[in-house]
Amino acid sequence: MIRTEGLTRRFRNFTAVGSLDMEVDEGEIFGLLRTNGAGNAIIIKMLNTLLPSSVGKALVNGMDVLDDLSDVR
């Protein structure tokens, strides 16, 4: 259902999310357990197409979040 490979988000010289690899299968429940300021909201925004990634790939239900914006939404 959700798969990321090297998902990264940079803001100029600051890396907010660096090279995230994860996979969530259909029917699984997942949570982002990271410290405050570790990019949790940025990860969710990239997965729901509100913020593009700088590097890497993210698929939601087999659809690329950069190429299939409306289908992912």
C-alpha positions, 0 to 999 in steps of 0.5 A: 500500500505504501512504499518509499525508497530513499525518500528525501526532502531538503529545504536549501541546505537543510535535510528535513527527511533523509533517505527514508525506506519503508513499506506498509502492506495492505491491512497493516496499521503504522505510526510514525514514532519520531521525535518532535521536529524529525520530519513527521509532518513532512513525510505525511505531506509527501505521501499525500502529495502536498509537498514534493520530495527532493529525491527518492520515490514514494508509492501509495497503492501502486501510484507514484505520488509525483506522477499520479497526484490526482489518483493518489489523492 
